[in-house]
Amino acid sequence: MDSRVIYVLESNTERKKQLQTVLDFMGELVECQTQWLGDEQLDNALCIIAGDCVDDLEALACDYPNVPFISATERHANAVRRANVVGEISQALTYDELSHLIRYCQAYHRHLPSQRGYHGKNTDPLERKLVGQSHDIREIRKLIQQVAGSEANVLVLGESGTGKEVVARGIHQLSRRAKGPFVPVNCGAIPPDLLESELFGHEKGAFTGAIGVRKGRFELAQGGTLFLDEIGDMPLPMQVKLLRVLQERVFERIGSSKSISADVRVVAATHRQLETMIADGRFREDLYYRLNVFPIEMPALRERAEDVPLLLREIAERFKEERGISVRLTERALQSLEAHPWPGNVRELANLIERLSITHPNQWVDVNDLPHKYRHIDAEDLTPEYPEELLERDALNAIFSEQDEEGDEDSSELPSLDVTGSAEIPESGLNLKDMLAEIEVEMIKQALDRADGVVAKAADLLSMRRTTLVEKMKKYDITKV
């Protein structure tokens, strides 16, 4: 039942009584009016049943688009074409007819754009953390909003890295316990003999090494939410003790007989198949049903591939905000990443963005810039072209550097270049253009000779493109050896 009020605007006594009786029977809150109500009441209106008290229903519905209206007269039904005039009720009023319209009005309020966080840029904290517009992720956000206001235990299921703790934090932040602490515990990361002390605390001298009083996680989470991650890794003896706390809402520190009230909302999570573990005797069935009051199953990232670009952009934006380093992905790179199976789910995706922020900080990342396992589409590698004179200069510098290193005896006949590109001019002077041409011809001949006349291999030796070498061979009239 919706706690909102259904307002009936009807002056016909018999019709008003008929509507009141049926709505009361349905368990709805009803107020009958004989004139138009004030605006302040509309905030709490589930719907308005417009009878003969309303002269112009279309104008009224136009003024209040957040409120669904139900026409109760034939003249309204024939004249009104507004989306928030959701239907009409016949003179022969039936329970099925009215209950269908009321359910529609409830859905109208649940799915109002203002309830979905449509405010231009994403301002909904839950939508910012659980990024995506796939059907599955939208359903999960809806489930979180539904369960957050209750005190029900929640069991979050899903593969590692899917964001189960994000769900738990979302439930906490939307609940009445939001101002209280959120305390996470990884049940699989704590040795079994220490888990009881970790959860419930201990008194001084309770066991060897207990040198003082220590509060457990249940006590630290008082007034807030306790997140029991990897609950499937909890040993059976601890499962029994946890079940008792969930049933009786009290616990004791180790070494104490004083009961402490457990004012804690429990959210548990696991990547394991608990029903299979129950069949194998590794998980208690009664604990499972105590935790599984409201299950939420997180989909694997490969099952919502359409969300990958949104997640990549959102995580990259967070890196930019937190570290001042941007990572920008081309459309081809995004397409390639959509095709990746993501065995590590969202955690793997976040790790990739961190890696790219190191290898390509503040740069565009294309397919061939991605690690090999993320390249799922063919893309031509980008090979920059440089001005010919720049390539020639680098090649000559390399040649002279190599000659210096090898101590070539004939190098004294040529001007030597140091690493800065400076040269020593002979006393008699030189014709630089002719000298460079002679050197170039000689180097090309040597490269062709070393490559057995294969132009492509000779071009590699000279660090130039094959087409450039062919052009130079024509220029100097050099034939293959």
C-alpha positions in Angstrom: 0.0 0.0 0.0 1.2 3.5 -0.9 1.2 6.0 2.0 0.2 8.8 -0.3 -3.4 10.1 -0.4 -5.9 9.6 -3.1 -8.0 12.8 -3.5 -11.5 12.4 -4.9 -13.0 15.6 -6.3 -16.7 14.6 -6.5 -19.9 16.4 -5.4 -22.3 13.6 -6.4 -23.0 11.9 -3.0 -23.8 8.5 -4.4 -20.7 8.4 -6.6 -18.5 9.7 -3.9 -19.7 7.0 -1.5 -19.1 4.3 -4.1 -15.5 5.5 -4.7 -14.8 5.8 -1.0 -16.1 2.3 -0.3 -14.0 0.6 -2.9 -10.8 2.6 -2.1 -11.2 1.9 1.6 -11.6 -1.8 0.9 -8.3 -1.6 -1.1 -6.6 -0.2 2.0 -5.9 3.2 0.4 -5.8 6.6 2.2 -8.7 8.6 0.8 -9.9 12.2 1.1 -13.1 13.3 -0.6 -13.3 17.0 -1.6 -16.1 19.0 -3.0 -13.8 21.7 -4.4 -10.3 22.1 -5.7 -7.6 21.5 -3.1 -4.6 23.7 -2.3 -1.2 23.2 -3.9 0.4 22.2 -0.6 -1.7 19.0 -0.5 -0.4 17.9 -3.9 3.0 16.9 -2.6 1.3 14.0 -0.8 -1.1 13.0 -3.6 -0.9 9.5 -5.0 -3.5 10.6 -7.6 -6.5 12.8 -8.1 -9.8 11.2 -9.2 -11.4 14.1 -11.0 -15.2 14.0 -10.9 -17.8 16.7 -11.5 -16.0 19.2 -9.3 -13.4 19.7 -12.0 -14.5 21.7 -15.0 -11.2 21.7 -17.1 -9.2 18.6 -16.4 -6.7 19.1 -19.2 -5.7 22.6 -17.9 -5.4 21.2 -14.4 -3.3 18.2 -15.5 -1.1 20.6 -17.5 -0.4 22.7 -14.4 0.6 19.7 -12.3 2.5 17.2 -14.4 4.0 15.4 -11.4 0.5 14.3 -10.3 -1.4 11.5 -12.1 -5.1 12.1 -12.7 -7.9 9.6 -13.2 -11.0 10.8 -15.0 -14.3 10.0 -13.3 -16.6 11.6 -15.9 -17.3 10.8 -19.5 -16.9 14.4 -20.7 -13.3 14.4 -19.4 -12.4 11.1 -21.0 -13.5 12.3 -24.4 -11.7 15.6 -24.2 -8.4 15.1 -22.4 -5.2 13.9 -24.1 -2.6 14.4 -21.4 0.0 11.7 -20.5 -0.6 12.3 -16.7 -4.4 11.7 -17.2 -3.7 8.0 -16.8 -7.2 6.6 -17.4 -10.9 6.7 -16.7 -13.3 4.8 -14.5 -16.6 3.7 -15.8 -19.9 4.4 -14.2 -20.1 0.7 -13.4 -17.1 0.9 -11.1 -15.2 -2.4 -10.5 -12.4 -3.4 -8.1 -10.2 -4.7 -10.9 -10.6 -1.5 -12.9 -9.7 0.8 -10.1 -6.9 -1.4 -8.7 -5.2 -1.4 -12.1 -5.3 2.4 -12.3 -4.0 2.8 -8.7 -1.0 0.5 -9.5 -0.3 2.6 -12.6 -0.3 5.8 -10.4 2.1 4.2 -8.0 4.4 3.3 -10.9 4.0 6.9 -12.2 5.5 8.2 -9.0 8.3 5.6 -8.8 9.6 6.4 -12.3 9.2 10.1 -12.3 12.3 11.7 -13.9 13.0 13.6 -10.7 13.2 10.2 -8.9 15.8 8.9 -11.4 18.4 11.7 -11.0 18.0 13.3 -14.4 19.5 16.7 -13.7 21.9 17.1 -16.7 25.3 16.0 -15.4 25.1 13.0 -13.1 24.3 14.3 -9.6 22.9 11.2 -8.1 25.6 9.8 -5.8 24.3 6.2 -6.2 24.3 6.5 -10.0 27.8 8.0 -9.9 29.1 5.0 -7.9 27.1 2.3 -9.8 27.8 3.6 -13.2 25.8 2.3 -16.2 22.6 2.5 -18.1 22.1 -1.2 -18.8 18.9 -2.8 -17.7 20.7 -4.9 -15.0 22.4 -2.0 -13.4 19.3 0.2 -13.4 17.4 -2.6 -11.7 20.1 -2.9 -9.0 20.0 0.9 -8.3 16.2 0.5 -8.0 16.6 -2.4 -5.5 19.1 -0.5 -3.4 16.7 2.4 -3.2 13.8 0.1 -2.2 15.7 -1.8 0.5 17.7 1.1 2.0 14.8 2.4 4.0 14.2 -0.9 5.8 16.3 -2.8 8.4 16.3 -6.0 6.3 19.5 -8.0 6.0 20.9 -7.9 2.5 23.0 -10.5 0.7 25.0 -9.2 -2.3 26.0 -11.9 -4.8 28.4 -11.8 -7.7 31.9 -12.4 -9.1 34.9 -10.8 -7.6 35.4 -7.2 -8.7 31.8 -6.5 -9.7 31.3 -3.8 -7.0 29.6 -5.6 -4.1 31.0 -3.2 -1.5 29.8 -0.3 -3.6 26.3 -1.8 -3.3 26.7 -2.1 0.5 27.9 1.5 0.8 25.0 2.7 -1.3 22.5 0.9 0.9 24.1 2.5 4.0 24.2 6.0 2.5 20.6 5.9 1.6 19.4 4.4 4.9 18.4 6.0 8.2 21.8 4.8 9.5 23.7 7.0 7.0 25.1 9.2 9.8 26.4 6.1 11.6 29.6 4.1 10.8 30.0 1.8 7.8 32.3 -1.0 9.0 33.6 -3.5 6.4 35.1 -6.9 7.4 36.6 -9.4 4.9 35.8 -12.7 6.5 38.2 -14.5 4.2 41.2 -12.4 5.0 41.1 -13.0 8.8 42.5 -16.2 10.3 39.7 -18.4 11.7 41.1 -18.3 15.3 41.0 -14.5 15.2 37.7 -13.9 13.5 35.6 -14.2 16.7 37.7 -11.6 18.4 37.6 -9.4 15.3 33.8 -9.5 15.2 32.8 -9.4 18.8 35.9 -8.1 20.6 37.5 -9.4 23.8 38.3 -8.5 27.4 41.7 -8.2 28.9 43.2 -11.6 29.6 40.5 -13.5 27.7 43.3 -15.4 25.9 47.0 -15.4 25.5 48.0 -12.1 24.0 44.8 -10.2 25.0 46.7 -7.5 26.8 43.7 -5.1 26.9 40.1 -4.6 26.1 39.2 -4.5 22.4 36.0 -3.6 20.7 34.9 -5.8 17.9 33.4 -4.8 14.5 29.8 -5.3 15.7 30.5 -2.9 18.5 32.2 -0.4 16.3 29.3 -0.5 13.8 26.7 0.4 16.4 24.1 2.6 14.9 25.4 1.9 11.4 26.0 -0.9 8.9 28.3 -3.9 9.2 29.5 -5.2 5.8 30.5 -8.9 6.0 32.4 -9.4 2.8 33.2 -13.0 1.6 30.8 -14.5 4.0 31.2 -17.8 2.2 34.7 -18.1 3.6 33.5 -17.9 7.2 34.2 -21.2 9.1 31.2 -23.2 10.4 31.8 -22.6 14.1 31.7 -18.8 13.5 28.6 -19.2 11.3 26.8 -20.6 14.4 27.8 -17.6 16.5 26.8 -15.1 13.8 23.4 -16.7 13.4 22.8 -16.3 17.2 23.6 -12.6 16.9 21.3 -12.1 14.0 18.5 -13.9 15.7 18.8 -12.4 19.2 20.4 -9.1 18.4 22.9 -9.4 21.2 26.5 -10.5 21.6 29.3 -10.8 24.2 33.0 -10.0 24.0 35.3 -13.0 24.4 35.9 -13.4 28.2 32.8 -11.4 29.2 29.3 -12.5 30.2 27.8 -9.0 29.7 25.5 -8.9 26.7 25.7 -6.0 24.3 22.8 -5.0 22.1 23.6 -5.3 18.4 22.1 -2.1 16.9 23.6 -3.0 13.5 22.3 -3.4 10.0 24.0 -6.4 8.4 24.9 -6.5 4.7 26.8 -9.6 3.6 28.5 -10.5 0.3 30.1 -13.4 -1.4 31.3 -14.6 -4.8 30.6 -18.2 -3.9 27.6 -20.3 -4.7 26.1 -20.6 -1.2 23.4 -23.1 -2.2 26.0 -25.5 -3.4 28.0 -25.0 -0.2 24.9 -25.8 1.8 24.5 -29.1 -0.1 28.1 -29.9 0.6 27.7 -29.1 4.3 30.1 -26.1 4.2 27.5 -23.4 4.9 24.6 -23.4 7.3 21.2 -23.3 5.6 19.6 -21.4 8.5 22.2 -18.7 8.3 21.8 -18.5 4.6 18.0 -17.7 4.9 18.7 -15.3 7.7 21.1 -13.3 5.5 19.2 -13.8 2.3 16.2 -11.7 3.2 16.8 -9.3 0.3 19.3 -10.7 -2.3 21.0 -8.4 -4.9 22.9 -10.2 -7.6 25.6 -8.1 -9.3 26.1 -8.9 -13.0 29.5 -9.6 -14.4 30.9 -6.8 -16.6 30.9 -9.0 -19.7 27.1 -9.2 -19.3 26.7 -5.5 -19.5 29.2 -4.6 -22.2 27.3 -1.5 -23.1 28.3 0.0 -19.8 32.0 -0.3 -20.4 32.5 3.1 -22.2 30.5 4.8 -19.4 32.6 3.1 -16.7 35.9 3.9 -18.5 35.0 7.6 -18.8 33.8 7.8 -15.2 36.9 6.1 -13.7 39.2 8.2 -15.9 37.4 11.3 -14.7 38.0 10.2 -11.1 41.7 9.7 -11.8 41.8 13.2 -13.2 40.1 14.7 -10.2 42.2 12.8 -7.6 45.7 12.8 -9.3 45.5 15.4 -12.0 46.3 12.9 -14.8 43.9 12.4 -17.6 43.5 9.3 -19.8 41.6 9.8 -23.0 40.5 6.8 -25.2 39.7 6.9 -28.9 36.5 5.5 -30.2 38.4 2.5 -31.6 40.0 1.8 -28.2 36.5 1.9 -26.6 35.2 -0.5 -29.2 38.0 -2.9 -28.5 37.5 -2.7 -24.7 33.8 -3.4 -25.1 34.8 -6.7 -26.7 37.0 -7.8 -23.8 35.5 -10.5 -21.5 36.7 -8.7 -18.3 37.3 -11.7 -16.0 38.3 -9.3 -13.3 35.2 -7.1 -13.8 35.1 -3.5 -12.8 38.3 -3.9 -10.6 40.2 -5.0 -13.7 38.9 -2.0 -15.7 40.0 0.4 -13.0 43.5 -1.3 -12.9 43.7 -0.8 -16.7 43.0 3.0 -16.4 45.6 3.3 -13.7 48.1 1.5 -15.9 47.3 3.8 -18.9 47.6 6.8 -16.6 51.3 5.8 -16.1 52.1 4.7 -19.7 50.1 7.5 -21.5 49.6 10.3 -19.0 47.5 13.2 -20.5 47.5 11.5 -23.9 45.0 9.9 -26.3 45.1 6.1 -26.2 44.3 4.1 -29.3 43.9 0.4 -29.9 47.6 -0.3 -30.4 48.5 1.6 -27.2 46.5 -0.9 -25.2 48.1 -4.0 -23.6 48.0 -6.9 -26.1 45.2 -8.8 -24.4 42.8 -5.8 -24.8 43.3 -5.5 -28.5 40.2 -7.1 -30.0 39.9 -5.2 -33.3 42.4 -4.7 -36.1 43.8 -1.3 -36.3 46.7 0.1 -38.3 49.6 1.2 -36.2 50.3 4.9 -36.4 53.8 5.4 -37.8 54.7 9.1 -38.0 56.4 10.5 -41.1 59.3 12.9 -40.7 60.8 15.5 -43.1 63.5 14.0 -45.2 66.2 16.4 -44.1 65.6 15.4 -40.5 66.0 11.7 -41.2 69.2 12.4 -43.2 70.7 14.5 -40.4 69.9 11.7 -37.8 71.4 9.1 -40.2 74.6 11.0 -40.7 75.0 11.7 -37.0 74.6 8.0 -36.4 77.1 7.1 -39.0 79.8 9.4 -37.6 79.1 8.3 -34.1 79.5 4.6 -35.1 82.8 5.4 -36.9 84.1 7.2 -33.8 83.2 4.2 -31.6 84.9 1.7 -34.0 88.0 3.8 -34.4 87.8 3.6 -38.2 91.3 4.5 -39.6 89.7 6.1 -42.7 87.5 8.4 -40.7 90.4 11.0 -40.5 89.7 11.7 -44.2 86.2 12.9 -43.3 85.1 15.7 -40.9 84.2 14.2 -37.6 80.9 15.0 -35.9 80.5 15.0 -32.1 77.2 14.1 -30.4 76.0 17.7 -30.7 76.3 17.6 -34.5 79.3 20.0 -34.7 82.1 19.3 -37.3 85.7 20.3 -37.8 86.4 21.9 -41.2 89.7 21.1 -42.9 92.2 23.9 -43.4 91.7 23.9 -47.1 87.9 24.1 -46.7 85.3 21.9 -48.2 82.2 21.7 -50.4 79.6 20.6 -47.9 76.9 19.7 -50.4 79.3 17.5 -52.5 80.8 15.9 -49.4 77.4 14.9 -48.0 76.3 13.6 -51.3 79.4 11.4 -51.5 78.9 10.1 -48.0 75.3 9.4 -48.8 76.1 7.5 -52.0 78.8 5.5 -50.2 76.5 4.6 -47.3 73.7 3.5 -49.7 76.1 1.3 -51.6 77.4 -0.3 -48.4 73.9 -0.9 -47.2 72.9 -2.5 -50.5 76.0 -4.6 -50.4 75.3 -5.8 -46.9 71.7 -6.5 -47.7 72.6 -8.5 -50.8 70.8 -6.0 -53.0 67.5 -6.2 -51.1 66.3 -2.6 -51.1 63.9 -3.1 -48.1 66.6 -4.6 -45.9 69.0 -1.8 -47.0 66.4 0.8 -46.1 66.1 -0.8 -42.6 69.9 -0.5 -42.2 69.7 3.2 -43.1 66.6 3.8 -40.9 64.6 5.1 -43.8 61.5 4.1 -45.7 62.0 1.9 -48.8 60.3 4.5 -51.1 62.8 7.1 -49.9 65.8 4.8 -50.6 64.4 4.1 -54.1 64.2 7.8 -54.8 67.8 8.4 -53.7 69.0 5.5 -55.8 67.4 7.1 -58.8 68.8 10.4 -57.9 72.3 9.1 -57.7 71.9 6.5 -60.4 72.7 3.7 -58.1 71.8 0.2 -59.2 71.4 -2.9 -57.1 74.7 -4.7 -56.5 
